[in-house]
Amino acid sequence: MVTPAAPVLVLNGPNLNLLGLREPAIYGTDTLDTIERLCHDTGKGLGLRVECRQSNHEGVLIDAVQEARTAHRGIVINPAGYSHTSVALRDALAAVGLPVVEVHLSNIHRREEFRHHSYVSGVADAVICGAGAHGYALALTHLARLIAVD
């Protein structure tokens, strides 16, 4: 059973550890550390504890989602490239029964055609894309509202 004091999970997928270096014209110049600080600060202002994790490995992300079922109140996820390929990650998110907000730094609908579909979007309570790092603050704000309703 998840307690009201449990943290929320901010989960970042593959290649997001390279933020600030990787294609800054698309993803911006903020690093993952900067985004994680933003998440902690935003969470604090919302009365949420935030735990941040990142992995380049699909199975590790799935394990984190499954662990969140009993350890977290909700999930903000940037599945990155797995958005468009991972039915397994989508199924894990659907199975845990937690509020989920999907976030993308870029507007995936203005990019290559293969990025227009996200398996995760179908099980997310909300999707925020194209707002850069600020999208994480928006996602946490919305997740706080979802948790308050539960």
DODRENNU-124096 format. One record per residue (C-alpha): residue number from 1; x, y, z. Coordinates in pm, 1 decimal, m for minus. Each point is the difference from the previous one (the first is absolute). Example, Ala and Ser with C-alpha at 12.3 -4.5 7.8 and 13.67 -1.06 7.14 Angstrom:
    k        px        py        pz
    1    1230.0    m450.0     780.0
    2     137.0     344.0     m66.0
***
This chain:
    k        px        py        pz
    1       0.0       0.0       0.0
    2     131.4     342.3     m95.1
    3       0.0     259.3     277.0
    4     m88.7     368.2     m53.0
    5     360.0      83.7      95.8
    6     142.8    m219.0    m277.4
    7     196.6     182.5    m268.9
    8     m86.8      35.1    m365.3
    9     231.5    m151.6    m257.9
   10     151.8     199.3    m284.6
   11     129.4    m256.6    m244.0
   12     218.8      86.5    m298.2
   13      79.8    m234.2    m285.6
   14     286.2     m58.6    m239.3
   15     248.6     268.1     m99.5
   16    m144.3     258.0     237.4
   17     322.0     m29.0     201.4
   18     156.2     184.7    m297.1
   19    m224.3     305.9      28.9
   20     190.6     322.5     m42.1
   21     235.4    m170.2    m245.5
   22    m238.3    m186.0    m228.7
   23    m164.3     203.5    m275.1
   24     m54.7     318.6     203.3
   25    m199.2     154.9    m286.7
   26    m264.1    m268.5      60.9
   27      33.2     m84.2     371.4
   28     135.8     325.8     142.2
   29     309.7      64.5     205.3
   30    m131.5    m109.6     339.3
   31     176.1    m305.0     140.4
   32    m174.4    m289.4     168.9
   33     140.2     125.9     331.8
   34    m161.8     339.6     m62.0
   35    m331.8    m165.2     m81.3
   36      19.8    m217.7     310.5
   37      64.2     309.8     216.5
   38    m300.4     165.7    m167.5
   39    m209.6    m305.9      84.4
   40     110.6      m2.3     364.4
   41     m65.6     374.3      34.5
   42    m337.9     m22.6    m172.8
   43     m96.6    m299.7     210.6
   44      96.1     180.3     319.6
   45    m222.6     291.7     m95.8
   46    m286.0    m243.7     m61.7
   47      56.0    m192.7     322.0
   48     131.6    m304.9    m186.7
   49     315.4    m196.0      55.7
   50     159.7     m84.3    m333.1
   51     226.0    m292.1     m87.1
   52     177.4      21.1    m336.5
   53     138.6    m293.5    m195.0
   54     142.4     m44.0    m350.1
   55      98.4    m304.3    m197.4
   56      96.6     m85.9    m353.7
   57    m134.1    m352.9      50.6
   58    m361.8     m94.3     m64.4
   59     m10.0    m272.8     265.6
   60     138.5     232.0     267.4
   61    m273.2     253.7     m81.4
   62    m265.0    m273.2      18.8
   63     138.0    m115.1     336.0
   64     m16.8     359.1     128.9
   65    m362.7      31.2    m112.1
   66     m92.5    m327.4     168.8
   67     178.5     101.3     322.6
   68    m191.1     329.3      m6.6
   69    m326.9    m188.9      50.5
   70      66.0     m27.7     374.4
   71     262.2     269.6      53.4
   72    m130.5     307.8    m187.5
   73    m319.2     202.1     m37.0
   74      32.5      70.6    m371.0
   75     239.2       7.8    m293.4
   76     128.5     269.6    m231.7
   77     173.3    m174.3    m287.0
   78     201.6     112.0    m297.0
   79      31.3    m333.1    m177.4
   80     212.1     162.4    m274.4
   81      54.8    m240.8    m290.9
   82    m193.3    m273.9     180.7
   83    m315.1     209.4     m47.7
   84     m15.9    m117.7    m356.3
   85     116.1    m360.6      41.9
   86     m76.3    m147.4     340.4
   87    m325.3    m183.2      46.4
   88     158.9    m157.8     309.8
   89      53.2     339.6     166.8
   90    m355.3      99.7     m91.7
   91    m133.8    m321.8     152.6
   92     198.2      53.5     321.2
   93    m142.6     350.8      38.2
   94    m352.0    m130.5     m60.3
   95      47.0    m279.3     253.7
   96     112.2     205.0     300.9
   97    m318.1     203.6      36.8
   98     174.6     329.8      77.2
   99     m63.1     341.1    m152.6
  100     243.8      52.0    m288.8
  101     100.4     318.1    m179.6
  102     211.2     m39.1    m313.4
  103     240.3     281.5     m82.9
  104     220.2      75.2    m300.8
  105     240.7     291.1     m33.3
  106     m70.7      43.8    m370.3
  107    m332.3       2.3    m178.3
  108       0.4    m354.9    m132.9
  109    m280.8      90.2    m242.2
  110     221.2     249.4    m183.8
  111     277.8    m252.2     m48.7
  112      52.8    m309.1    m211.5
  113    m311.3    m203.2     m75.7
  114     112.9    m298.9     207.9
  115       5.1     221.8     310.9
  116    m366.2      99.6     m35.6
  117    m126.3    m316.8     167.5
  118      70.1     m76.1     364.5
  119    m106.6    m328.5     155.3
  120      20.4     168.4     340.8
  121    m250.5     272.8     m88.8
  122    m282.0    m253.0     m10.8
  123      41.0     m79.0     370.4
  124     109.1     344.6     123.7
  125    m240.7     232.0     177.9
  126     160.4     295.0    m179.4
  127     270.7      67.4    m257.9
  128     215.7     312.0      m2.7
  129     233.4      54.6    m292.5
  130     190.7     288.3    m150.4
  131      38.5     206.2     318.8
  132     366.0     m84.1      53.1
  133     117.3     m52.3     356.5
  134    m300.6     200.4     122.3
  135    m212.4    m295.2    m112.4
  136     120.6    m190.7     305.8
  137    m130.0     273.5     231.5
  138    m331.5      m6.9    m185.2
  139     m10.9    m379.3      25.1
  140      65.2       4.2     374.7
  141    m262.5     269.7      50.2
  142    m255.6    m210.3    m182.7
  143     105.8    m316.3     181.0
  144     m50.4     180.8     333.3
  145    m357.8      78.8    m108.9
  146     m61.8    m361.5     m98.7
  147     131.4    m124.7     334.7
  148    m215.4     251.4     190.0
  149    m309.4    m134.0    m178.8
  150      78.1    m365.0      80.6
***
